[in-house]
Amino acid sequence: MQVGEGQVPPRGYTLLLLQGGSPGGEAALLIRNGTRFSEIDLKTDLHAAAATVSLEKTVTVCSLYLPPNSPVSKLSLAELFEQLPKPFLVLGDFNAYSPAWGDSCRDGRGRMLEEFTAENDLIILNSGEQTFVHSAYHSTSAIDLAVASPSISAECSWAAHSDLCQSDLFLNFSITFGPPGTSPHLGGRPRWF
């Protein structure tokens, strides 16, 4: 689902649009009405939107879009991640290539993200499935990532679905607190903007 400026969220959801960022992309979160949440006022030039969401536990969820041709530094990522209360999930279109999350090649941004996640003890939840289909070239890649703080990573599952939304596949994640099947979950079919 694409959410653009001036559009309203689907019935039953609250839309949080990006804070910060420069022209060239959007980040947004859709939060089901009735879910307790608090928007986080981010101080960043990155395309990001974040909120703490309260279920049985409180989890911070951040949507992040990194345009493919815009430079991104470890420092700008560190400054963003430092603003996120733990535990957190950062979900987004990172436009980065690495075999670490399912690509056949590695680019400079992919190498930088590998280093950043290792240096900051972060967990990439991707299972190696492709998340993007290039319609002109009929090729696929894994540029959409789910990154978690260690304390919540074991409670998360992640999958890419074959349903296309423009050129991206719908991504599905869930978080289960406690024994499987005994608690509510944060989940759905998120779309990074």
PyMOL commands that set and color helices and strands:
alter all, ss='L'
color gray80, all
select helices_A, chain A and resi 74-82+99-101+108-119+150-153
alter helices_A, ss='H'
color red, helices_A
select strands_A, chain A and resi 13-17+28-32+36-39+47-54+58-65+88-93+123-124+132-134+139-141+144-148+156-165+168-176+185-188
alter strands_A, ss='S'
color yellow, strands_A
deselect
rebuild
show_as cartoon
